[in-house]
Amino acid sequence: MKLLVIVGLLVILQPFPGGAQTGSPDHLWSLYKEGRFEDVVREGKVELTTGTPSAQVNLAVGRALVDLEKFGEGLPYLEQAVRGDPAKTWIYAWAQCYMGMGQYRLGNFEKARAAFIKGRDCAATLNATRYAVNNLKILGLAESYDDWATLTTKHFAFHYSSNLADFDGETFARRHEGAYEIISAWFGGGPDTPIRFFVWKDKDEALIAAMPPLGFARPKLNLIHAREEQTVGHEMTHVISHHALKPQYVSGLINEGISVYHDQTGRDQMALARAAIASGSPLPVQVELAALWEDWSLLPGDISYPVGGAWVTVLIDKAGREKFLEFFRDQRLANAREVYGPDLQGWMDKFTTTLYQ
């Protein structure tokens, strides 16, 4: 009997068959790849308190905390990972990269820049180097921005390309501040910190710098990159609406549509949409609104954007701002049917008919 009890205990205490032990680096990275960040943090912390401190485990915990947007909590683990990898291998590189992102999200831009540069310059792994390089460019931290002019206002930190000619940065800033007041009042709020707004001469300048096509916003990062001549309100609407309402599900039709609606041009959105369709060559196949709602790629951007603006205008005109804001947090068609009720289908049918007639 004693022998059976001992054998049973040995079986219980054996490592999991065919896999890594709980808390081990391999097991933590498996959890991480599955997006189970809470489990990585919980099991990694246990490992760090009961086992030998490991640079890999510190990295896993720190990365998971940053992914969970617990930036202040994650940074000490990433610092431990850096100290635990004096050879500057992939552990060091990724720890620096995630320290860069954590510091950026905390508003510590110089510390973020320094960390990303260390992650880039150690050249330990292609993916980490690419991650650092891309974030230095997107976040406006790369050395290539050093000669850009900066102007800080109440709601923006503007960064103006050195290639802008005959450009009035003060007027540009005033126009955008005015638009911000209008749009943030409409949504009932906005970001707590100034929007970092990078203004490029034109799309070619950005392409040469290996940037994504302009313009674009990164709402979670409180960040905009735009061309000088873009409409005033479009990109900032993405940022303001995200911080004011924190939508859980966004669709291209609605999210881009509301930004077209708030572009501050005062244009007739339905007329623009119909003109865009009429000028298509060849004429686009008629796409039902419900299909476009589910798949934003069914129409080219020069058509889908004005169509989105026209449709959002219909929703707001028919049911008002408050109803739209209620719906905006979950922009799926199914939720629209819940919020707007049986009238919605009739609006959609009429909209499609008007759009293509």
Beta strands, then each sheet from edge to edge (+ up, - down):
strand 1: 149-152
strand 2: 156-160
strand 3: 195-200
strand 4: 216-218
strand 5: 223-227
sheet 1: 1+ 2- 3- 5- 4+
end
